[in-house]
């Protein structure tokens, strides 16, 4: 499985590609940051993010794109820019028919470090260890993008099992509901005979 992780941001959008399967050593194929100037017009910055992500999609051809789920923060301006960059990443993937997964920061931290409250230094250290790198990727946005990709690779088998179970139980539930509906209809059209009176 080859996953492009995207840590969305307008000034720095972290990107990282990881290949592998759950339970086996993972390989980093590439890591970097798509940057845009803070003083540029918003539309131009979004175009720059799009062009940067498109280049990564062209070069690495990932099977999945994992994007950090955006949460509301105290700084509304910051979260708006993050959400806009996130939407651009999802759009780029969807245009190519690549499935997109959203993971919360706590999910990513828990998957990589074992604790949903780990700090960026701990995430960077574990990413370095898991991918057998010489040093933590810089800046932290790049390490976070790799952590997103790792998280998705490790969580995908469990998600697939849940989807398969839902697909299997869905038809069975429908059959059971149909049987109940037929029984209720039969009962309504053929009510039980009244008891005899003495």
C-alpha positions in Angstrom: 0.0 0.0 0.0 1.3 3.4 -0.9 -0.1 6.4 1.0 0.4 10.1 0.6 0.0 11.8 3.9 -1.0 15.5 3.9 -0.7 17.8 6.9 -2.7 20.7 5.6 -1.6 24.3 5.9 -1.4 27.4 3.8 2.1 28.6 4.7 3.5 25.1 5.1 1.6 22.0 3.8 3.4 18.9 4.9 3.5 15.9 2.4 5.0 12.5 2.8 4.7 9.2 1.0 5.0 5.8 2.9 4.8 2.4 1.4 4.1 -0.9 3.2 1.6 -3.1 4.9 0.5 -3.4 8.6 2.8 -5.6 10.6 5.8 -5.2 8.4 8.6 -2.6 8.1 7.5 0.5 6.3 9.5 2.5 3.7 9.5 6.3 3.2 9.5 7.2 -0.5 9.5 10.9 -0.1 8.9 13.8 2.3 8.7 17.5 2.0 6.7 20.7 2.4 4.6 22.7 -0.1 5.2 26.4 0.8 3.3 29.5 -0.1 4.2 33.2 0.7 2.1 34.6 3.6 1.7 37.9 1.8 0.2 36.4 -1.4 -3.4 36.6 -2.3 -5.5 33.7 -1.0 -6.5 32.4 -4.3 -3.0 32.3 -5.6 -1.8 30.5 -2.4 -4.5 27.8 -2.9 -3.4 27.3 -6.5 0.2 26.9 -5.3 -0.9 24.3 -2.8 -2.8 22.5 -5.6 0.1 22.5 -7.9 2.4 21.2 -5.2 0.1 18.3 -4.3 -0.5 17.5 -8.0 3.3 17.2 -8.4 3.5 14.7 -5.5 0.6 12.7 -7.0 2.2 12.6 -10.4 5.6 11.5 -9.0 4.5 8.9 -6.5 1.1 7.7 -7.7 -0.3 6.8 -4.3 -3.2 4.4 -3.8 -4.6 6.4 -0.9 -4.4 10.0 0.4 -4.5 10.5 4.2 -5.4 14.0 5.3 -5.5 15.4 8.9 -9.1 16.1 10.0 -9.4 19.8 10.7 -10.7 20.8 14.1 -11.8 24.3 15.3 -9.2 26.1 17.2 -9.0 29.4 19.0 -7.4 31.1 16.0 -10.2 31.1 13.5 -8.0 32.6 10.7 -5.5 29.7 11.1 -8.1 27.0 11.1 -9.7 28.5 8.0 -6.5 28.4 6.1 -5.9 24.8 7.3 -9.4 23.8 6.2 -8.9 25.4 2.8 -5.6 23.6 2.2 -7.3 20.3 3.3 -10.1 20.8 0.8 -7.5 21.4 -2.0 -5.8 18.1 -1.1 -9.1 16.2 -1.1 -10.1 17.7 -4.4 -6.8 16.8 -6.0 -7.2 13.2 -4.9 -10.9 12.9 -5.8 -10.2 14.3 -9.3 -7.9 11.3 -9.9 -10.3 8.8 -8.2 -7.9 8.2 -5.3 -9.6 7.3 -2.0 -9.2 9.9 0.8 -9.1 9.1 4.5 -9.4 11.7 7.3 -7.6 11.0 10.6 -7.8 13.2 13.7 -4.5 14.3 15.3 -5.2 12.1 18.3 -5.7 9.1 16.1 -2.4 9.7 14.4 -0.5 10.3 17.7 -2.0 7.2 19.2 -1.2 5.0 16.2 2.4 6.2 16.0 3.4 6.7 19.6 0.7 4.8 21.6 -0.5 8.0 23.2 -3.2 10.4 21.8 -1.6 13.2 23.7 2.0 12.9 22.4 3.8 16.1 21.5 5.4 16.9 18.1 8.8 15.9 19.3 7.6 12.4 20.3 5.8 12.0 17.0 8.9 13.0 15.1 11.1 10.6 17.1 8.7 7.7 16.5 8.4 8.5 12.8 12.2 8.5 12.6 12.4 5.1 14.3 9.6 3.4 12.4 10.9 4.5 9.0 14.5 3.9 10.0 15.6 7.5 9.2 18.9 9.1 10.1 17.2 12.1 11.7 13.6 13.4 12.3 12.1 15.1 9.2 12.1 18.9 9.3 10.0 20.9 9.7 7.4 19.2 12.0 4.8 19.5 9.2 6.7 17.0 7.2 7.0 14.5 10.1 3.3 14.9 10.7 2.5 14.1 7.1 4.6 10.8 7.4 2.8 10.0 10.6 -0.6 10.4 8.8 0.5 8.0 6.1 1.8 5.5 8.7 -1.5 5.8 10.7 -3.5 5.0 7.6 -1.5 2.0 6.6 -1.9 0.6 10.1 -5.6 1.4 10.5 -6.7 0.4 7.0 -6.9 -3.4 7.7 -9.2 -2.8 10.7 -11.3 -0.4 8.7 -11.6 -2.9 5.8 -12.7 -5.6 8.2 -15.4 -3.3 9.6 -16.6 -2.4 6.1 -16.6 -6.1 5.0 -18.6 -7.1 8.2 -21.1 -4.3 7.5 -21.4 -5.5 3.9 -22.0 -9.1 5.1 -24.6 -8.2 7.8 -26.4 -5.6 5.6 -28.1 -8.2 3.3 -28.8 -10.5 6.3 -30.5 -7.6 8.1 -32.5 -6.8 5.0 -33.7 -10.4 4.8 -34.7 -10.5 8.4 -36.6 -7.2 8.1 -38.4 -8.6 5.0 -39.5 -11.7 6.9 -40.8 -9.6 9.7 -42.7 -7.4 7.3 -44.2 -10.4 5.5 -45.2 -12.0 8.8 -46.9 -8.7 10.0 -48.7 -8.4 6.7 -49.9 -12.0 6.9 -51.1 -11.5 10.4 -53.0 -8.3 9.5 -54.8 -10.0 6.5 -55.5 -13.3 8.5 -56.3 -12.3 12.1 -56.4 -15.1 14.6 -59.9 -16.7 15.2 -61.8 -15.3 18.1 -62.2 -17.7 21.1 -65.5 -19.5 21.4 -68.0 -18.4 24.0 -69.7 -20.9 26.2 
